[in-house]
Amino acid sequence: MSFIATLAGILLATQLVSHLFARWGIPDVIGQILVGVVAGPAMLNWVHQTEMINEFQEIGVIILMFIAGLESDLNLLKKYLKPAVVVALMGMILPVVVMGLAADLFGMQWFESLFVGVIFSATSVSISVAVLREYQQLDSKEGATILGAAVADDIGGVIALSVLISMMRGQGFDGEQNMSLGLTIFLQLLFFVGTYLLVKFLAPYLMHASQRMLTIAAPAVAAMIICLTMAALADKVGLSGAVGAFFAGIAIGNTKTSEVVNQSFVPLGYALFIPVFFVNVGLSMRLDHFVDSLLFIIVMTILACLTKLLGCGGGAKMMGFDFNSSYVIGSGMVARGEMALITAQIGYEAHLLSEKYYSDVITVIVLATILAPFILKNALQKVKQTAKSQV
């Protein structure tokens, strides 16, 4: 029962803090992350990352990205596919080079420095999705580019991590199974072929069949099955489960049941699982060696924000977006969240990152993730002000 009590406390705290932050005009996800920072090991040490909390937060990010896919415009995603790829590439190259060099200057070994660059090349748009949804910009050209770039970024990150671990240990990307880089890429290609078939043929058929079933909430249950299956398959081939859930949402979003499913998933996700995901980000933060590592943390946090902001924003500018739109796209890619945390953990287990720097890197990831919604909110407000002045 201890988990039930903890869960009740998490939901109560996130509701109260989110309400206050909404009144103050601050993205509520910031409040939820701070709940984890305050209640977790970083400060009060009341709540810890347990297996149950990890499972709930994983479902939370899956549902959040499913909702993002559900509310996305597929035609808009197709239209901005090319700029999304360019944004992703620019947003990977700059962090790898700049943060890798910075890590080297702080005395890390060259291989460890390279891995730090790979960690911060990762992007987690789950937090940006929440902010974009709050500002009703999820189906804008900027939102579509951010979502597309996040998928491309995830694929590139998996390949980079696979290459590093293969070079270092001769193992697969997860450090557990002996899977070659070639096989990993082949399985990911198969996954995307399957995704196309799901969007085009399978999802419409399954959702139509669910409407004829005599069970309660059959379309929502069918959508949940598709969502979780796609997330599991994505995870199996080395991608984030969030990517699979996002494409499942796109598939369901192009059926006649999309509105019904959306009305079921939004209350379920935001009432239970999604707050736990954001709190879990805060629980990852540690302050054990904060004072000793203060310079490293400050410099790397600033670089973590700037490299994505300038890299992804610069990529968007190259593809013809104006300054404000480029700013939105760049800021939407700043958050690292669970993707960087997972990459850091995998690399730590594969001895790519020493224990000395592991907690400091985690702290930088959490700080950059906390700052990201503030930067994105500022960018969205600039777009809004520009639009008003042009009316």
Secondary structure, DSSP 4 states (H G I P E B T S, - for coil): -HHHHHHHHHHHHHHHHHHHHHHTT--HHHHHHHHHHHHSTTTT------HHHHHHHHHHHHHHHHHHHHTS-HHHHHHTHHHHHHHHHHHHHHHHHHHHHHHHHTT--HHHHHHHHHHTT---THHHHHHHHHTT-TTSHHHHHHHHHHHHHHHHHHHHHHHHHHHHHS--TTSSS---HHHHHHHHHHHHHHHHHIIIIIHHHHHHHHTT--STTHHHHHHHHHHHHHHHHHHHTTS-HHHHHHHHHHHHHTSTTHHHHHHHHHHHIIIIIHHHHHHHHHHT---TTTTTTHHHHHHHHHHHHHHHHHHHHHHHHHTT--HHHHHHHHHHT---HHHHHHHHHHHHHTTSS-HHHHHHHHHHHHHHHHHHHHHHHHHHHHHHHHHHHH-
